[in-house]
Amino acid sequence: MGLGSIGSMLAGYLVENNEVYGVGRAWHINAIRGRGYLLMRILFKSEEKKVKLAGVSSSISDFQDQLFDCIFVCVKAYDVRNALRELVDNNVKGTCYVFIQNGIGIADIAKELLGDANIIRAVTNNGANIPEPGIVNHAGLGETFVGGMYGSEKEYWARRVSESLESVGLPAKYVDNIRYYLYLKLTINATINPLTAILRIRNKGVAEISELREIIAGVCREIEEVARAEGIRLKNTFKTVLSVAKRTGENISSMLQDVLRGRRTEIDFINGAIVKLGRKHGIATPFNDMLYKLVKALEKAKSYEA
Ligand SMILES: NC(=O)c1ccc[n+]([C@@H]2O[C@H](COP(=O)([O-])OP(=O)(O)OC[C@H]3O[C@@H](n4cnc5c(N)ncnc54)[C@H](OP(=O)(O)O)[C@@H]3O)[C@@H](O)[C@H]2O)c1
């Protein structure tokens, strides 16, 4: 559900061992249908793969009343609620649902709409993009952590999802503390993403511009405090952020790309989520609040450009 960048990439690998169907937007689906396959370019191997899915559609109603083993929900965080409503309204069910979004709070939205379903969370370090309709680039290979969040068979399904990814060549690991991995990635997304988007800089700027140190430290400290109140112990987040910014130095972060394209960002589920949780636990989060508000303003800034 949501055959975009990461959804197309996952589908491109999973077809090897599974019957995979994809629901996405008409511009991508029509190009796949026109060509007869989804073209996946594995950039780090200089390989191309012609991917034949069992079925693609731009309308979930084509799958009405069907039950799938596993539904990968691959829309952006702010579209999860709508995508799930469409699934529910069309009586499309999964024995489990996998959520791959960056950010936190997604599984709770899923629980609200799906009740007792097996809700699996995945944190992925792969990189994918769609350079043109019908084509997906797998730009960077990274590990995916998979863990159960809700449902009576969550552990069984999280293990199966992790094994399925591994079996098609995508490094994956089942973890019994997926919330730790969600918060760890959140720390990186809550610093590198907004700072690169606000300043319009490549990731290495976050590591090299000394004036940013105090801000990064403040954001990290607040996230560590909020995480502790939620029962998660994070350590050395400041150092981790700097080393990731250095290692991915030439990258243009996904949030900066969204801002440059005039698209909505996922800030509500990143710094915005920390501000909300801070309020719930009585923890002050001024650094996260400032970055959150600046990025929200950025989303509206296009029509005010000087
Ligand atoms: N791309 C990566 O490398 C990467 C890496 C790690 C994590 N992630 C996470 O993965 C999630 C997805 O990111 P992405 O980069 O794959 O986003 P994306 O390229 O925008 O893909 C999402 C696709 O789903 C479509 N969509 C939204 N609602 C839909 C619906 N109800 N039915 C059918 N299609 C729908 C979107 O269309 P519209 O644009 O028209 O709404 C878009 O084409 C994000 O939370 C992101 O943080 C991505």
The ligand as a MOL file (V3000), in Angstrom:
LIG
                    3D

  0  0  0     0  0            999 V3000
M  V30 BEGIN CTAB
M  V30 COUNTS 48 52 0 0 0
M  V30 BEGIN ATOM
M  V30 1 N 12.6960 6.6000 0.4070 0
M  V30 2 C 13.5790 6.1950 1.3040 0
M  V30 3 O 14.7620 6.0020 0.9840 0
M  V30 4 C 13.1760 5.9350 2.7310 0
M  V30 5 C 14.1290 5.4090 3.6290 0
M  V30 6 C 13.7540 5.1440 4.9380 0
M  V30 7 C 12.4510 5.3880 5.3640 0
M  V30 8 N 11.5490 5.9110 4.4890 0 CHG=1
M  V30 9 C 10.1930 6.1680 4.9710 0
M  V30 10 O 9.2570 5.4440 4.1940 0
M  V30 11 C 8.0330 6.1680 4.0830 0
M  V30 12 C 7.6930 6.2950 2.6160 0
M  V30 13 O 8.6840 7.1060 2.0060 0
M  V30 14 P 8.9090 7.1530 0.4380 0
M  V30 15 O 10.1730 7.8900 0.2140 0
M  V30 16 O 8.7460 5.8160 -0.1560 0 CHG=-1
M  V30 17 O 7.6820 8.0890 0.0290 0
M  V30 18 P 7.0610 8.2820 -1.4230 0
M  V30 19 O 8.0960 8.0460 -2.4770 0
M  V30 20 O 6.3310 9.5630 -1.3970 0
M  V30 21 O 6.0330 7.0560 -1.5320 0
M  V30 22 C 4.7470 7.0160 -0.9810 0
M  V30 23 C 3.7780 6.8320 -2.1310 0
M  V30 24 O 2.5120 6.4570 -1.6240 0
M  V30 25 C 1.5300 7.2060 -2.3350 0
M  V30 26 N 0.2980 7.2080 -1.5460 0
M  V30 27 C -0.0630 8.0020 -0.5030 0
M  V30 28 N -1.2880 7.6640 -0.0470 0
M  V30 29 C -1.7090 6.6480 -0.8270 0
M  V30 30 C -2.9030 5.8820 -0.8770 0
M  V30 31 N -3.8960 6.0850 0.0010 0
M  V30 32 N -3.0250 4.9240 -1.8290 0
M  V30 33 C -2.0450 4.7010 -2.7150 0
M  V30 34 N -0.8670 5.3860 -2.7300 0
M  V30 35 C -0.7110 6.3570 -1.7860 0
M  V30 36 C 2.1640 8.5600 -2.4990 0
M  V30 37 O 1.5040 9.3380 -3.4550 0
M  V30 38 P 1.3970 10.9560 -3.2460 0
M  V30 39 O 2.7900 11.4490 -3.2010 0
M  V30 40 O 0.6190 11.3960 -4.4230 0
M  V30 41 O 0.6690 11.1700 -1.9590 0
M  V30 42 C 3.5680 8.1450 -2.9400 0
M  V30 43 O 3.5960 7.8600 -4.3030 0
M  V30 44 C 8.2910 7.5230 4.7580 0
M  V30 45 O 7.7590 7.5170 6.0460 0
M  V30 46 C 9.8020 7.6380 4.8310 0
M  V30 47 O 10.2380 8.3910 5.9450 0
M  V30 48 C 11.8750 6.1810 3.1810 0
M  V30 END ATOM
M  V30 BEGIN BOND
M  V30 1 1 1 2
M  V30 2 2 2 3
M  V30 3 1 2 4
M  V30 4 1 4 5
M  V30 5 2 4 48
M  V30 6 2 5 6
M  V30 7 1 6 7
M  V30 8 2 7 8
M  V30 9 1 8 9
M  V30 10 1 8 48
M  V30 11 1 9 10
M  V30 12 1 9 46
M  V30 13 1 10 11
M  V30 14 1 11 12
M  V30 15 1 11 44
M  V30 16 1 12 13
M  V30 17 1 13 14
M  V30 18 2 14 15
M  V30 19 1 14 16
M  V30 20 1 14 17
M  V30 21 1 17 18
M  V30 22 2 18 19
M  V30 23 1 18 20
M  V30 24 1 18 21
M  V30 25 1 21 22
M  V30 26 1 22 23
M  V30 27 1 23 24
M  V30 28 1 23 42
M  V30 29 1 24 25
M  V30 30 1 25 26
M  V30 31 1 25 36
M  V30 32 1 26 27
M  V30 33 1 26 35
M  V30 34 2 27 28
M  V30 35 1 28 29
M  V30 36 1 29 30
M  V30 37 2 29 35
M  V30 38 1 30 31
M  V30 39 2 30 32
M  V30 40 1 32 33
M  V30 41 2 33 34
M  V30 42 1 34 35
M  V30 43 1 36 37
M  V30 44 1 36 42
M  V30 45 1 37 38
M  V30 46 2 38 39
M  V30 47 1 38 40
M  V30 48 1 38 41
M  V30 49 1 42 43
M  V30 50 1 44 45
M  V30 51 1 44 46
M  V30 52 1 46 47
M  V30 END BOND
M  V30 END CTAB
M  END
